[in-house]
Amino acid sequence: MNISQLETLIMISKTRSFRKAGEMLNLTQPAVSAQIKSLEDEFNTVLVDRNQPVTLTDRGQVFLDRAEQILDIVEELKQKLSDMEHTPQGHIVLGTTTSIAIQILPRILSYFQDQFPLIKTTIQSMPSCLIYQNVEQGLVDIGIGYLIENNPQVLSSVLYYDTFELVVSPLHPLANNSMPTLDTLREVPLIMLSPDTVGRRFVDEVFKENEIEPHIVMELSSSEEVKRMVELNLGAAIISRQSILRELRQGTLKVVHIPELEVTHPVGVIYKSSRYINSAMQQFLCDLKGMPETNFISSE
């Protein structure tokens, strides 16, 4: 059974003629007859009384009611699909780091909620290295994190650039050091991010290149935890500048500039190259990639 057969039966019920039904549907009379015969064979019943004028049998009338309902559903489906092209809607699962989820996403999602209320989002927090894995496996639709891989299965686009900074409490001895160097950190107690984070990997590489064995007193899984410990003056830390902007404004943390750390790191949107992009994802990606960098970063 196909939609064309149902449309033909409905037209016959209206015109009470195979010939007129064919003219209305731009079909030949034999084609109309063949479609009705195929329906009758499939359901093993007689749907049309072929005496003149042509009428539907009792079974044909029952079939007609259902056929009209089916076509109404199909038309409604077509309209919904058309609406999705003009009014983006759907559900997006976002995978991102804790710091980005706290610092960046509220501004982005607030905009989308206002502009596209039919786009719903779920946020899953994870290290940047897991974002790629989850995007590739289809566990998240779109990732936002540090662009650290060249993966042919994943597409990416830079949104902004971040740096990692040495931060201390205003009460820390380094807070008033005007000429600090990386070598200064040899004996400084450090509060570090966990080894699976981009920031920690970067810091480890810098220390290794400069043959420094850091004095690590604490390892924590998120920038939020690290900041709280540094504010208590339990040690210094090297974390994302974007994650400390509020604390810098409030004066609870202070940046200590170290030349070796002044490296920019791209942060961007990540999505699987081979997956179907629904209207919600299309709109989200288009607007996200079109936003200026100032939408993601802010000054002190």
N, C-alpha and C positions, 0 to 999 in steps of 0.2 A: 504494500500500500504506500502511495506517495501523496503529497499535497495536491498535485495536479489532478489526481483521480477524485479527490474530495471536492475540489473546486468544480469539476465537471458534473458530479452528481448534484451539487447545489444549483448549478446553472440549469440543469435539466428540470429540476423541481420548479424553477421560476419560469422558464420559457415553455415547458411541456412539449419540447421538441428537440430531437437530436440535432437537426439541421441548424436551428436557431442557436442552440447552445454552442455548437461549433463556430458559428459566425461571431458570437460574443467573445469566445475564447481564442479566436484565430486558429481553430483546428478544423481539419476535414471531418466530414460525418463518419467515415470509417474509423478515424482516430478516436472520436468520441465513443463510438460503439465498442472499440477495443478496450478502452479504459474502463468502461462500465462492466464489460464481460470479465475483465481481469479481477475487478473487485468482487464480483459475484462468485467467481471461481475460488478466490482466496478465502471467502467466508462461507462458501458452500450454501449459498442462498440466492433467491431472486430479489433484486432490489428495485427493478423498474418493470412496470407493465407496459410493453411496447405497443399495445393497441393505441389507435389515435383517438383523442389526444393522449400523448404519453403521460403517465402518472407514476408515482412511486407506490410500491406495495406497502403493506403494513410494516414489514421488516425494513423496507426502504425508508419509511418515515422515522423509525427508531434510529436507523443509521444516520439519517439526515441531521437529527438533533445533535448527535455526538460529533458529526463531521463539522457542523457549524461551531461547536464548542472548541474543537481542535484548532480550527482556523483562527478563532478569536485568540486562543493562547499563542499561536504562532505569530499573529500580528502584534500582540502585546510584547512578545519576546523581541521581535524586530525593533519595536519602538524603544524598549529598554536598552538594547544594544546601541541604537542610534543615539539615545540620550547620553550614554556613556562616552560617546565620541565628543559630545558638545559640553557635557557636564561631568568632568572626571570624578569617578567614585570607585571605591574599593578599599581593600585592606592592605597595608604595607607593614612588614616586619623589619624593623631597623636594628642593626647590630652595631654597637659603638662602645668606646671606652667610657669608664665612669666619669672621667673629667670632662669629656666632650658632652656626655649626656647632661651633666650639670651646668656647664658653662655655655655651650653653643646651642644645643637642641631646643631649649625653651624659647629662644627668639625665633628659630626656624619654624617650630611646630605651632607657635602662636600665630604666625603669619598664615600658615596653611589652614589652620582651623577657621580663621576669619574668611579666607578667600575660597576655600574648598571644604565646606563642612561635611561633605559626603565621603571625604578621604579619611579613613580611620588608621591610626598607627599603634603599633606595639613596639616597645623598646626593650632590647636585650643587651645587657652590659657584659663586656668581655674584653680581654687584652687584644691589641691590634693584630697580633699574630694569629689569633683565633678568628678574627673577622674574615680574613681571606678564606680560611678553611670552611667556615659556615656559609659564606656566600657561594663557594664552589659546590658545596654539598646541597645547596638549596634550602638550608635551614633558616637563613634570613634572606630577605629580598634585596635589601640595600645596606651596605656597610658604610660607615663614616669613621675613618681612622687615619693613622700615619701610613703613607704609601711606601711600603718597605719591600715589595716583591714585584718581579716581572713575571707574571703568570699569564700564559696565553688563554687560559680559560676565564680570565677575569678582566673586565674593562675598568678603567679608573680615570678620574678627572680631578685636578688640583682645585681645592676651594680656597685655601690660604696657607701661609707658612708660619710655623711655630719655632721657638727656640727653647732650649733647656737652660735654666739659670740656677746658680748657687744661691740659696736663700737661707737666711738666719733670722733669729729673734733680734730685735733692736738691742737686747741686753747681751748678745753674743760678742766675744772679743773681735771677731772679724767684721762686725757691723761698722766699725770706725776705721778699718784698715783701708787706706787710700790707694795702696799699691799691692794688692794681693796677687799671687801667682798660683798656678796649679800645684806647685811644689809645697805651697803653704798648707795644703790639705793633707799632707802625709800623716800628721798626728791629730788631725781634727776628727772628733767622733762624727760619723756620718749615719744619717737615717736614709736608707735606700729603698727604692721601689723593688718589687720582686723580680727575679731574673727573667720572667716571661714578658716583660714590658719593653717597649721600644726605648723609653728613657733610660732604663737600667742597662740595656745592651749598648747604647751609645756611650754612657758613662764608663762602663767596663772597658770599651775599646780605647777611650781617651786615656784612662789610667794605664792600660797595658802598653800603649804606644809610648807613654812617658815613663814607663818602668816604675810606677807608683803602686804600692800595696795599700789600698784604702783601709782605714780603721772603721769598719762597719759595726755599729752597735745595735742596729735594728733594721729589719726588713719588713716592709708592709705592702699590701696588695694594691692600694689606691692612693692617689695624690691627696685625697681628702684626709686620710689617716696620717699621711706624712706631714701635711701642713699643721695638723693639730699638735703633733709631737714637737715640731720645730718651734711653734708658738710658745710651747712650754719650756723652750730653751734646753731641750734634751739632746740637741745635736744640730748639725747643718744638713742640708739636703739639696739635691739637684733634681728639679722637676720642671714641668712645662710652665712657661711664662703665662700662657693663657689661663692656667688653672689658679694663678695667684693674684690676679688683678684686683679682686675685692680686698684681699688682705693687704696689698700694697696701698690701696686707697685708705684703708682703715689704720694703717701704720702698725699692724701686728706682725708683719714680715718685712724684711729688707733684702734687696738684691745686692749681691757682691759680684761685681763683674770680673770674670776670668776669661782672658782672651781665647784660650783653647776650647772653651764651650760655645763660642759665638759661631755656631753652625746652624743654618736654617734647615728645617725638616718639613717637607710637604704633607699637608693633611688634605684628604680628599674623599670623594665618593667612590664606592666600589660596588660593582654588580656583575653578575655572570653574563658572559658574552652570548651564550647559546640559549638563554631562557626566554620565554614569552614575556614581553613587557606589557602589562595591562594599562588601562587608561590612567589609573591612579599613579602607577610607577612612572609612566611617561610624563605626567604633569609634574610630579615631585622632582624627577631628574632634570627636566627642562628648566624649571624655576630655580632649583638648587644651583645648577651649573651657570645660570645666568646672573646669580647674585654677585654683587661686588664684594671684594675681600673685606671691606669695612663692615659688612653685615655679620661677619663671623668673629672679627677681632675688635678689640677696643683698647683705648689707651688708659694709662693710669688716671 
